[in-house]
């Protein structure tokens, strides 16, 4: 639960650009997320912005490094179009990575928001500490800010 909330709040995605006929609710999308939970709105925002969080996601379960990075990259890519070199980074423990997360993990490595350990492993099952998650989020926020160009160049007359 904290991982999803940290990702949503750090990247500042919202519901601002989405129109609704009725207000969305957490329990309308997730079977284990209560509408009155402190993180309910973050789950609604994540769902409405297209994160592939399963409907039966347990907010009391821990997020693995693989899951955290997978969701984070999805959100980063909602904030803009970023340059990406077509490069494959060999990961020694790639066989341990869920096939649905391999692309987002590769992009996270290319964005340099995560890195492999000395042995070339990603360690996908590792449960991140708050400090580790905060460091990844810091790098993600720095990446977003460094690559967003908010200025529009006017042609000279």
TIDREN-101024 format. One record per residue: residue in one letter; x negated, y negated, z negated of N, C-alpha, C in turn. Coordinates in steps of 0.05 Angstrom, whole numbers, plus 5000, padded with zeros to 4 digits. Example, Ala and Ser with C-alpha at 12.3 -4.5 7.8 and 13.67 -1.06 7.14 Angstrom:
# TIDREN-101024
A473651144844475450904844473650664844/S474350454858472750214857474249994843/
This chain:
# TIDREN-101024
X498450245000500050005000498349755000/X496249754983494549514982493149475008/X492349695021490849675046492449535068/X494949615071496649485091497149195084/X497649135059498048855051495548695055/X493248795048490748655053490348585082/X490848785099490548745128492448525138/X494948545131496948355140496348075131/X495648055106495147785094492547665103/X490447825106487847715115487947625144/X489347765161489547695189491747495195/X493447455176495647255178497647315200/X498147565206500247625225502947575210/X505047525226507547455213509947545231/X512247455223514747505238515547255253/X513947045253514746785264515646795293/X514446955309515146965338517147175345/X518347305325520247525330523047435322/X525047475339527747415333529247655324/X531147615305532647845295535647765294/X537347965298540247925295540947975266/X539448155253539748205224536948215212/X536748145187534148145174533048425172/X530548465180529348735178528848805148/X528949055142528449155115526349375116/X524849395095522749605094524049885096/X526149925081527450195081528850255107/X529150055124530150095151528150225169/X525550195162523350305179521850535165/X521750525139520050715124521750855102/X521351115101522951265082521951245053/X519451165049518351155022517550875013/X518450675028517850395020520450265011/X520450184986522850054975522949764983/X525349664988525749384995524849194973/X524949274948524149094927521249124918/X519649284932516849314926515349064934/X513348994919511848744924510548734952/X510148974964508848994990510849045013/X513449045007515449115027515348935052/X515148675047515048485070512548535088/X510348605075507848665091508348905109/X509749105100510349335116512249265139/X514149095134516049005155514448855176/X512748675167511048515186509348705203/X508048895190506349085204507949235225/X510249335217511949495235512849325259/X513849085253514948905274512748815293/X510248815284508048735301506848975316/X507949215313507249435329505149635317/X504449605292502649795280503950065279/X502450275285503550545287503550685260/X504650555240504850675213507250865214/X506851115206509051315207511251245188/X513751315196516051255180515951385152/X514551605150514351745124511751675109/X510551445117508051355103508551315073/X506851435057507051415028505351175018/X506650965009505150725000503550774975/X504050994961502551064937500051244943/X499851334968497551494976495251304982/X492851404980490451244986490051245016/X488951025026488351005055485451095058/X485051265078482251345084480951115100/X478351135102476950935118477950935147/X478451175157479451215184482151065188/X483951105169486650975171486350675169/X484850585150484550295145483450155170/X481350265181480050155205481950165229/X483450385231485350415253487450195253/X488650155229490749945227489549665230/X487149625219485949365221485249285249/X484249465265483549405293486149345308/X488249495303490849425316491649145310/X491349055285492148785278490248575290/X487648635289485748445302486548395331/X487148605345487848575373490448435378/X492148405357494548245359493947945359/X491647875348490947595344489647465368/X489047615388487847495412486647715430/X485647625453484247805471481247755468/X479947965460477047935454475348085474/X473047965480471148105498470248365487/X470148565505469348825496467648955517/X465249035510463449175528464249465529/X464449575552465149855555462650025548/X462450105523460150245513461250455494/X460150695496460950915478458750935457/X459550915432457650945410457851235399/X455651385401455851665390456151665360/X458051825351458551855322458152145315/X456252195297455552465290457852635279/X459652505263461852655252464452605267/X464252555293466552485309468652715308/X467852955305469753185304471553165279/X470853005259472452965236474452735238/X474252585260475952355264478452435279/X480752355270483252405283483152295311/X484052445330483852365358485352105364/X487452055349488951805353487451555342/X485451595326483951375315481251335328/X480351515346477751495358477351235373/X479251145388478950905404478750655386/X480450635366480350405349477750405332/X476750635325474250645310471950565328/X471950655353469850565372469950265376/X472350145378472549855381471649715356/X472249825332471349705307468249695306/X467049905316464049915316463049705336/X464349675359463449485379463949195370/X466149155355466748895343464848825320/X463449035310461549015288462948945262/X465349055258466649015232466249255214/X465249475226464349705211461749805224/X460349975210457950095221457750385212/X456050525225455450805218453350805196/X453251025181451151045161448551125174/X446451165158443751225169443751475186/X445451665180445551915194447251905219/X448551665224450251635247453151725242/X453851755217456551845210458351605204/X460951645210462951445203464251515176/X464351765169465651855144468551785142/X470251885161472951805164474751865139/X474152065124475852145101475151975076/X473051825077472151665054474451485045/X475051475019476951295008475551035001/X476250825014474850565009475450454982/X473450334970473950184945474949914954/X475949754935476949484941474649314952/X472249354941469949194950469249264979/X469349524986468749605013470849495032/X473349515024475549415041475249115045/X474548975023474248685025471948605043/X469748755043467548705061468348745090/X469748945096470749005123472648775132/X474448705114476348485120474948215125/X472848165109471247925113470047915141/X468848145149467648165175469748135197/X472148255192474248235212475247945215/X475647815193476447525194474347355208/X471847405202469647255215469647315245/X470147565252470247635281472447475295/X474847475282477147335294476547045297/X475446915276474946635277472746565297/X470746735300468546685318469446705347/X471446865353472246915380474746775389/X476146645372478546505380477746225389/X478646155412478145885423480845735423/X481045555404483545415401483645155417/X481645095432481544855448482244905477/X483744715488484444735516482844525531/X481344615550479644425565481344295587/X481444035587482843885607480843835630/X481743865655479943805677479343505678/X476943435685476143155686477243035712/X478142785709479342645732477242545751/
